[in-house]
Amino acid sequence: MRPGVLAPPQTDIRQTPGDTPPHSTFGSLRIRNYRLFFTGQVISNIGTWMQRIAQDWLVLSLTGSAAAVGITTALQFLPMLLFGLYGGVLVDRLPKRPLLVFTQSAMGATGLALGILTLTGHVQVWHVYASAFVLGLVTVVDNPARQTFVSEMVGPEQLANAVSLNSANFQSARLVGPAVAGVLIGAVGSGYAFVFNGVSFLAPIAALLLMRTGELREVERTPRGKGQLREGLRYVAGRPELIWPIMLVGFIGTFGFNFAIWLTAFTHNVFHSGAQTYGLFNTLMAAGSLAGALLAARRATSRLRILVAAALAFGLLEVVAAMTPSFWLFALLLVPIGMFGLTVNVTANSSIQMATDPAMRGRVMALFMMVFTGGTPIGAPLVGWITDTYGARIGFAAGGAISAVAALGVGLILARIAGLRLHQLRPAY
């Protein structure tokens, strides 16, 4: 067997991905290990969303500044920008299941620490900043490890479906977490939301420990060696089907996904409301995102034209929502914004994984996550400053406009590349 090629599972032929209907929306859940992973993640994701809402609202309450919310977001994603590629190298070298047990434990500990500080009345804004930065450091390894571990659980046949279901999982939790957090913050404050998040990580840790290791697809790990980081960059740079989707999600992640800033600003400064409204806005976005994830799970392939079209629609809808004067129209527009935003994420994720050699997947997905979330330390403070200086509507519209222009540019480049390839394949007479 060639190095880096996925090996077939060793036990329980009934659970091999090839026996699962290829177009079944929930096909990957027939695989026991993935079912355990999915169940643990949905519990943890509810806690994660509760912490996100509580963290944003706590910073806004302590400072009264949208820019401070942006700084918190930036600090959480700064480690991905600085060290994301090194995280991918580690993921390609190390066994992913024990690595994930460690990272999930560390992430739970950060939630508990912030919860204790908040409940005892000692929390200050720098505590939130420090917690966000530590969480970001752990995410440098956890994110590519989780992304690439999916292929070991389900194999290439169900990879696109499992990636979509992971997003559906995350967005299903988003329907519950923000709503619960909004009620909890209004009733007893932010501290209990942080504590719940810390405890919720027990579920994915238990799921990882209960997996049958013999049913995981074996992927040959990359041995320690020099130049592996440069090797990953050269690999991506030489493949247009990888580099341009990564560039597109980089622009959208940096400038179009700053919802923590915009939704807190719209809630607080435009509609003059409280944490319950902020939770409602996030829940509506989650409803759209969940719909986008389930639609993506039904698609057999992840086409780049879908990625470009979804990115263009996403950017234009942000501009329209920013300008609408009506509370309820703004709220309703968050549903399709969430749907198209999720479609961008899932389509890029699955198409990049499916186009990448398994031996390079950790480094490629680390680069993907680095540009998608690692641009936030650049975009979030800038967007926060624009929002504070010129208002929530201008800040939101600017992010949408940049996303739409990026989608048009990448779409034209990919169309030109496809045209050149088609021309080269035509026979000469």
C-alpha positions in Angstrom: 0.0 0.0 0.0 1.3 3.4 -0.9 2.2 5.8 2.0 -0.6 8.1 3.0 -3.4 5.9 1.4 -6.2 5.1 3.7 -6.4 1.5 4.8 -9.7 -0.3 5.1 -11.1 -0.9 8.6 -10.2 -4.2 10.2 -13.5 -5.1 11.9 -17.3 -5.1 11.5 -17.8 -5.0 7.8 -21.4 -3.7 8.4 -19.9 -0.3 9.4 -17.7 0.3 6.4 -18.6 3.6 4.6 -19.0 1.8 1.3 -22.1 0.1 2.6 -23.7 3.5 3.4 -25.9 5.1 0.8 -23.7 7.7 -0.8 -26.4 10.4 -0.9 -27.9 9.7 2.5 -28.2 12.9 4.5 -27.2 11.1 7.8 -25.2 8.3 6.3 -22.0 8.9 8.4 -24.0 8.3 11.6 -24.2 4.6 10.7 -20.6 4.3 11.7 -20.2 3.7 15.4 -17.1 5.7 16.0 -18.4 8.7 14.2 -21.7 8.5 16.0 -19.9 8.6 19.3 -17.8 11.6 18.1 -20.9 13.4 16.8 -22.8 12.9 20.1 -20.0 14.2 22.3 -19.4 17.2 20.0 -23.0 18.3 20.1 -23.0 18.5 23.9 -19.6 20.3 23.9 -20.8 22.7 21.1 -23.8 23.8 23.1 -21.4 24.8 25.9 -19.1 26.5 23.4 -21.9 28.6 22.1 -23.0 29.5 25.6 -19.5 30.7 26.4 -19.2 32.7 23.2 -22.4 34.6 23.9 -21.4 35.1 27.6 -17.9 36.1 26.7 -19.0 38.8 24.2 -21.6 40.2 26.5 -19.3 40.2 29.5 -16.7 42.2 27.6 -19.3 44.6 26.3 -20.7 45.0 29.9 -17.2 45.6 31.4 -16.1 48.1 28.7 -19.1 49.3 26.7 -16.9 49.0 23.5 -17.5 47.0 20.3 -13.7 47.4 19.7 -13.0 45.5 23.0 -15.2 42.7 21.7 -13.1 42.7 18.6 -9.9 42.6 20.6 -11.2 39.5 22.5 -12.1 37.8 19.2 -8.7 38.8 17.8 -6.8 37.3 20.7 -8.7 34.1 20.4 -7.6 33.7 16.8 -4.2 35.3 16.9 -2.4 32.0 17.8 -3.9 30.4 14.7 -2.4 33.2 12.6 1.0 32.9 14.3 1.3 29.1 14.8 -1.4 27.5 12.7 0.9 25.9 10.2 3.1 24.4 13.0 -0.1 22.9 14.4 -0.7 21.2 11.1 2.8 19.7 11.1 2.2 18.3 14.6 -1.2 16.8 13.6 0.4 15.0 10.7 3.0 13.5 13.0 1.0 12.6 16.1 -1.9 10.1 16.7 -5.1 12.2 16.6 -7.3 10.4 19.1 -5.0 10.9 22.2 -4.1 14.3 20.9 -7.8 15.3 20.9 -8.3 13.9 24.5 -5.6 16.4 25.6 -6.8 19.4 23.7 -10.5 18.9 24.7 -9.4 18.6 28.4 -7.4 21.8 28.1 -10.3 23.7 26.5 -12.6 22.6 29.3 -10.2 23.9 31.9 -10.2 27.4 30.4 -14.0 27.5 30.6 -14.0 26.4 34.3 -11.3 29.0 35.2 -13.2 31.9 33.6 -16.4 30.7 35.3 -14.8 30.7 38.7 -13.4 34.2 38.2 -16.8 35.5 37.1 -18.8 33.8 39.8 -16.5 35.0 42.6 -16.7 38.6 41.3 -13.0 38.9 40.5 -13.2 38.9 36.7 -11.6 41.7 34.8 -11.4 42.3 31.1 -7.8 41.2 31.0 -8.9 37.8 32.4 -11.2 37.4 29.4 -8.4 38.4 27.1 -6.0 35.9 28.6 -8.6 33.1 28.5 -9.3 33.8 24.9 -5.6 33.7 24.0 -5.0 30.4 25.8 -8.1 28.9 24.1 -6.7 30.0 20.8 -3.3 28.3 21.6 -5.1 25.0 22.2 -7.2 25.5 19.0 -4.0 25.6 16.9 -3.7 21.9 17.4 -7.3 20.9 18.2 -8.9 22.3 15.0 -6.8 20.6 12.4 -6.8 17.4 14.5 -10.6 17.3 14.6 -10.9 18.2 10.9 -8.6 15.4 9.8 -9.7 12.8 12.4 -13.1 12.7 10.5 -11.5 10.9 7.6 -10.0 8.3 9.9 -13.5 7.6 11.3 -15.5 7.5 8.1 -13.1 7.0 5.2 -13.1 8.9 1.9 -16.5 7.7 0.7 -18.4 9.5 3.5 -15.9 12.4 4.1 -18.0 15.1 2.5 -21.2 13.9 4.3 -19.4 13.8 7.7 -17.9 17.3 7.2 -21.4 18.6 6.5 -22.9 16.8 9.5 -20.1 18.2 11.7 -21.3 21.7 10.6 -24.9 20.7 11.2 -23.9 19.5 14.7 -22.2 22.9 15.4 -25.2 24.8 14.1 -27.7 22.7 15.9 -25.9 23.5 19.1 -26.0 27.2 18.0 -29.8 27.0 18.1 -29.8 26.0 21.7 -26.6 27.6 23.2 -27.2 31.3 22.5 -30.9 31.0 23.6 -30.0 29.3 26.9 -27.1 31.7 27.4 -29.3 34.8 26.9 -31.8 33.6 29.5 -29.0 32.5 31.9 -27.1 35.8 31.6 -30.3 37.8 32.2 -31.2 35.6 35.2 -27.9 34.9 37.1 -25.1 36.4 35.0 -22.4 35.0 32.7 -20.5 32.8 35.2 -22.7 29.7 35.0 -22.5 29.7 31.2 -18.7 29.5 31.5 -18.9 26.7 34.0 -21.4 24.7 31.8 -19.0 25.0 28.9 -16.1 23.6 31.0 -18.1 20.6 32.2 -19.5 20.0 28.7 -16.1 18.8 27.4 -16.5 15.6 29.4 -18.8 14.4 26.7 -16.3 14.5 23.7 -13.5 13.1 26.0 -15.7 10.2 27.0 -16.7 9.6 23.3 -13.0 9.5 22.2 -12.1 7.0 25.0 -15.1 4.7 24.1 -14.1 4.4 20.4 -13.0 1.1 18.9 -9.5 1.8 17.6 -9.6 -1.2 15.3 -12.3 0.4 13.3 -10.4 3.6 12.6 -8.9 4.0 9.2 -5.1 3.9 9.4 -3.2 6.8 8.0 0.5 6.7 7.9 1.9 9.5 10.1 4.6 11.8 8.8 7.9 11.2 10.5 9.8 14.1 12.0 11.9 15.8 9.4 13.1 19.2 8.1 11.3 21.3 5.6 7.8 19.8 6.3 6.2 23.3 6.7 7.7 24.5 3.4 6.6 21.2 1.8 3.0 21.9 2.8 3.1 25.4 1.4 4.6 24.3 -1.9 2.0 21.6 -2.1 -0.9 24.1 -1.8 0.7 26.8 -4.0 1.0 24.4 -6.9 -2.7 23.5 -6.9 -5.3 26.1 -8.0 -8.1 23.9 -6.7 -6.6 24.4 -3.2 -5.0 27.9 -3.2 -7.9 29.9 -4.6 -10.7 28.5 -2.3 -8.3 29.0 0.6 -7.8 32.6 -0.5 -11.5 33.2 -0.8 -12.3 31.9 2.7 -9.4 34.0 4.0 -11.1 37.2 2.9 -14.5 36.1 4.1 -13.2 34.9 7.5 -11.2 38.1 8.0 -13.9 40.6 7.0 -17.2 38.9 6.7 -17.6 36.7 9.8 -17.2 39.3 12.5 -20.7 38.7 13.9 -19.7 38.9 17.5 -18.9 42.6 16.9 -21.8 43.4 14.6 -24.6 41.7 16.4 -23.6 43.1 19.8 -23.4 46.6 18.3 -26.8 46.2 16.5 -28.3 44.9 19.7 -26.8 47.5 22.0 -26.6 50.6 19.8 -29.1 50.3 17.0 -32.0 48.4 18.6 -31.2 49.3 22.2 -31.9 45.9 23.6 -30.3 43.3 25.8 -28.7 39.8 26.0 -32.0 38.1 25.0 -32.1 39.9 21.7 -28.4 39.1 21.1 -29.2 35.4 21.8 -32.2 35.6 19.3 -30.0 37.0 16.6 -27.5 34.2 17.0 -30.3 31.6 17.1 -31.7 32.9 13.8 -28.3 32.7 12.2 -27.9 29.2 13.5 -31.2 28.2 11.9 -30.0 29.3 8.5 -26.6 27.7 9.1 -28.2 24.4 10.0 -30.3 24.5 6.9 -27.2 25.1 4.8 -25.4 22.2 6.5 -28.2 19.7 5.9 -28.4 20.8 2.2 -24.7 20.4 1.9 -24.9 16.9 3.5 -27.2 15.8 0.6 -24.8 16.9 -2.1 -22.6 14.1 -3.4 -19.8 16.6 -4.4 -18.5 20.0 -3.4 -18.1 22.1 -6.5 -16.1 25.3 -6.5 -18.9 27.1 -8.4 -21.2 26.5 -5.4 -18.5 28.0 -3.2 -18.2 31.1 -5.3 -21.9 31.6 -5.7 -22.6 31.2 -1.9 -19.8 33.6 -1.1 -21.2 36.2 -3.4 -24.7 35.8 -2.0 -23.3 35.9 1.6 -21.6 39.3 1.0 -24.5 40.9 -0.8 -27.0 39.8 1.9 -24.8 41.4 4.6 -24.9 44.7 2.8 -28.7 44.5 2.5 -29.1 43.6 6.1 -26.8 46.4 7.2 -29.0 49.0 5.5 -32.5 47.7 6.5 -34.2 50.0 9.1 -36.6 47.3 10.4 -35.7 45.2 13.4 -37.6 42.1 12.2 -36.4 42.4 8.6 -32.8 42.6 9.9 -33.5 39.5 12.1 -35.0 37.5 9.3 -32.1 38.3 6.9 -29.8 36.7 9.4 -31.3 33.3 8.4 -30.1 33.3 4.7 -26.8 35.0 5.8 -26.2 32.0 8.1 -27.2 29.5 5.4 -24.8 31.0 2.7 -22.0 31.5 5.2 -22.2 27.9 6.3 -22.3 26.8 2.7 -19.1 28.6 2.0 -17.4 27.0 5.0 -18.6 23.4 4.4 -18.0 23.5 0.6 -14.5 24.9 1.0 -13.7 22.4 3.8 -14.9 19.3 2.0 -13.6 20.2 -1.4 -10.1 21.0 0.0 -9.9 17.8 2.1 -11.1 15.6 -0.9 -8.5 17.2 -3.2 -5.6 16.7 -0.7 -3.4 13.7 -0.2 -4.0 12.1 3.2 -0.3 12.5 4.2 -0.6 16.3 3.7 -4.1 16.8 5.0 -3.1 18.1 8.5 -0.8 20.8 7.0 -3.4 21.8 4.3 -6.3 21.9 6.8 -4.1 23.9 9.2 -3.5 26.4 6.4 -7.2 26.5 5.6 -8.1 27.2 9.3 -5.2 29.7 9.6 -6.5 31.9 6.8 -10.2 31.4 7.7 -9.9 32.2 11.4 -6.3 33.5 11.7 -7.2 36.6 9.7 -9.6 37.6 12.5 -6.8 39.3 14.6 -6.4 41.6 11.6 -10.0 42.0 10.6 -11.7 42.1 14.0 -10.0 45.1 15.5 -10.3 47.0 12.2 -14.0 46.1 11.9 -14.5 46.9 15.5 -12.9 50.4 15.0 -15.1 51.1 11.9 -18.1 50.0 13.9 -17.3 52.2 16.8 -16.4 55.2 14.7 -18.9 55.1 11.9 -21.7 52.9 13.3 -22.9 49.3 13.2 -24.5 49.7 9.7 -21.3 50.9 8.0 -19.2 48.3 9.7 -21.5 45.4 8.7 -21.9 46.8 5.1 -18.1 47.1 4.7 -17.5 43.5 5.7 -20.2 42.3 3.3 -18.8 44.4 0.4 -15.3 43.0 0.8 -16.7 39.5 0.9 -18.7 40.0 -2.3 -15.7 41.6 -4.2 -13.5 38.7 -3.1 -16.0 36.2 -4.4 -16.2 37.9 -7.8 -12.4 38.1 -8.1 -11.8 34.4 -7.2 -14.7 33.3 -9.4 -13.2 35.1 -12.4 -9.8 33.6 -11.7 -11.2 30.0 -11.4 -13.2 30.5 -14.6 -10.1 31.6 -16.4 -8.1 28.6 -15.2 -10.9 26.2 -16.2 -11.1 27.9 -19.6 -7.4 27.5 -20.1 -7.5 23.8 -19.1 -10.4 23.2 -21.4 -8.5 24.8 -24.3 -5.4 22.7 -23.6 -7.5 19.5 -23.7 -9.1 20.3 -27.1 -7.5 18.3 -29.9 -5.6 20.4 -32.5 -6.6 20.0 -36.1 
